[in-house]
Amino acid sequence: MEQKSAARLNVRVPSVVLIKRDDPLQSKVVFEGEYAEEAIIQFVKHSSLLQYGELTPLNFPTYFSKGQPFLIAFINKDNDEINSLITDIVKSAETDGMNFCWVDISVKVNRDILEAYTREDNDKSEITSAIVLVNHQKGATYTYKGELQKESLVSWIKACLSGSQEFTGKLETSEWKPRLEGYDFLAKIKEEAENDEGDDDKSSDPWEDSESTENDDDGDEGKSHEYQSETNPHNARFHDAFHAKKQSRLDQRRRIMQKPVHEAHTEL
């Protein structure tokens, strides 16, 4: 069965083939690299992208990870003239190594992006559509000003890639930092774990107070109680309640310790 499938796809066995049913410009992609897990995963991610599709915040990271320049058409969805032009260029494969995308210019954030790409352009007239080549590696943008013809656009793309075409804008470069100082959560977790270990070392027995400790405290209890009573009545009431509870616990402990043990009776 695999031989029949391979013959139908015109590939050898074994092969890894990605079928693209939703891409009118590319029906399948054959993996030609080394059969390693990471290489195949990367192949599937990159090859799943449309040859000429809409650029969105969700698929931009995948496009960007390819390390290729972008040719972006800022257009309305129904701009058949530019769509047909770029589709013909993609089919001809004259400019391989490019990310061909389109962006809906009717969306405000996309218009803001276009303005950022063309802010250094001398032509400040209102833009209804534009073709922009963005080279993130060089930090440069190029706005196409020529006629909407295949030969003209292809020549312009090649000139941009070779460096003979002067760029029309530069990408801003800045270091991205958090607005507020961050917290070292790992250090805090470690500190809490150490504190918990220290608490586990302490006895949790409610009857840990020994009678000797009680006797040692009795000498100072009267003085402390008398002093607190004179200075702060609230402290005195709190002190009385605390020692009453402590005395109740000790009395309960004595009753348990003094409870007689009954031996089992054996009949002769």
N, C-alpha and C positions, 0 to 999 in steps of 0.2 A: 504493500500500500504506500509506503514512504517513497518507493521508486516512482510510482505513478504520480504522486503529489509533486515530487521534485521535478519530474519531466514537465508537468503542467505549468510550474512556475519557472522552468528553465534554470534550475539550480542543481548543484551536485548534492550528494549525501555524504556526510551530514552538513546541514546548513541551518542558519538562523535567519528567518524571513519575517519581517514586520509587514502585515497587510494593513493598508490605510484605505478603508472604505469611504471615509468622509473627505478625502483629499482629491479633488478633481485633477490636480496637476501631478500627483505621484501615487500610484496604486500600491506599490510595494517598495521595500528597502531591504537589501540583502546585507547581512553583517559580514564584513571581510577582515575583521581583526582577530586577535588571539582569543581563544575560548577561555576567558577568565570571568569570574563573577562580576567584578566591578566594571569591566569593559562592556559586558552585555547589558548591565543596568544602564550605563551611560548611553549606550546605543539606543535602547528603547526610549529613554527620556528625550533625547535629541531628535530621533527619527519620528517620534509621534507628533511633532509640531507640523503644522501645515506649511506647505511651500510658500504660500502667500495667504496669511490669515490675519485676523484682528489681534492687535497687540493689547494685552490687558495686564493689570497688576498681578494676576495669578500666573500667567505664563511668561512674564518678563524675566524672572530669575532663570528660567530654563533657557530662554533665548540668550541671555547675557552670559550664562556659563559656557556657551559655545565659543566665546572669545572672538566673535566676528562682528564687523561693522553692521549697522542697521540702515536699511533704506526704508523710510517710513513715509507713507502717503497719508497726509492729513486731509481727509475728504469726507463728504457726506456718503452715506451708504449706497446711494443710488448714482454715484458718479461713475458711469459706465466707461467714460473716455479714459480716465486714468487707470481704472481697474483693468481694462482690456490691454492698455499699454504695458503695464507691469506684468500682467499674465503672459504676454508674448515674450517678454525678456526672460522670465523664469523658464519658460518652455525651451527657449533657445540655448540656455545654459552658457551664455557668453560671459556672464559675470558670476561664476561660482564663488563660494566663500562669503556669501552675504545672507543676512537675515531680512527677507522681504516681508514687510508688514504694512497694515493700514490701521489708521486710528480715526474714530468717529469725531469729526471736528465740531459737531453739534453739542457735544458734552463740554461743559465749562472747564473742567480740569484739563481736558485735552487741549482746549484753546490756550489755557495758561502755559502748558508745556510748549506749545508751538511758539508762543510769544517769548518764552525763555530761550528757545533755540534761535530766534530771529531778532532778539532785542538789539544786537549790534549791527543789524542790517540798515543801510541808509534809506531804503525804501520803506516808509512808514504807512503806506496805504493799507486799507483794510484787506486782510487776507481771507479769501473764501476757500482756498485749497492750496496745498503746497506739497512739494516732494523734498524731503530733507534726508541727507546722509549723515549719520551720527557715528563717529569713530571714538568709542570710549577709551581705547588704548592710547590714542593721541590727544584726547580731550578736545576734539574739534568737531564743529558742525558745518555742513555745507548745504546751502539752499539752492535748489535748481531754478534757473531763470530762463532756460532755453525753451524751445518749442516742444510741444508734446508729440515727439516723433521717436520711434524706437532707436534709430541710428544716433540721433543727437543725445538721447538720454544715456545710451550705452557708452558712448565716448566720454561723456561727463563723468559717469561712475568710475570708469577706468582711470581718468585723470585724477579724481579724488583719491583713489586707492594708491596711485603711484606717487602722489605728493606734488604733481605739477599743477593741480588746481588749488587756488588760494582759498583758505577756509573763510567762512563768513561769520563764525562765532566760536567762542570757547566755552567749554563746560567749566562751571565753578568747581573748584577743589577745596574742600574743607574737612577738618577732622571732626568726626561725629562723636560727641561726648554726651553723657547723661546730664540732664539739667541740675540734678541734685546729687549729692554724694551718696554712693551706694553703700549697702550693708554687706558685711562678710557673713552671710548666713551659715556657711560651713563652720566658721569659727564659733558662732553662737550655738550651733547644734552641739559641737564638741564640748563647749563649756557647760551646757545644760546636762550633757551625758556624764561629765565628770562630777557635777554637783549631785546628780542622782546616785552615782556610785558611792559618794561620800555619805549620803543619807542612808543608803542600804547598810553601811557599816555600823550605824547606830542601832541600839536595841529598840524594838517596837513593843516590848512587853509593858502593858499598862501598870503592872505591879513592880516595876523596876525600882521604885523608891524603897529604900531599906529603912528599917526602924532606926538604925544608927544615924542615918541622915536626918530622920525626923527628930531625934534627940538633939542633934547638933543645931538644928534650926530653932528648937524650942527656946534656947537661951536668948536669941536675938529677936524672936517673934514678938515678944511683948514690947520691947523697945521700939521696933519698927512700927508696930500697930499703934502704939501710943503717939509716936512722932507724926505718922500720917494722919491720925485722927485729929491732931491739933492743927495741922497745916492745911489739910484738904479733906472735907467730909466725904467727897466722892471717892477719893483714893481709899479711904477707910472702908467704905462699903464694898468696894471691889476687892480689897484685901481680905475682908471677912468671908466673902463668897468664895474666893479662891481657896482659902485654907479649909473652909467647911467642905468643899468638894474633895479636897485632898484627904481630909480626915475620914470622909465617908468611904473613900476607896481603900484606905488602910484598914478601916474596921471590917469592911467586906473581906479583905484578904485574910485578916485574923480568923474570921468565922470559917472560912474555907479550910485554913490550916488546922483549926481546932476540931473539925468535924471528925467524929470517931469512925474508925474503919471497922466494919463488921466482918468477922471471919466466917467462912462457909461452914455450915453444920454438916457433920457426917453421922449418919445413923449406924449404930452398932448392930 
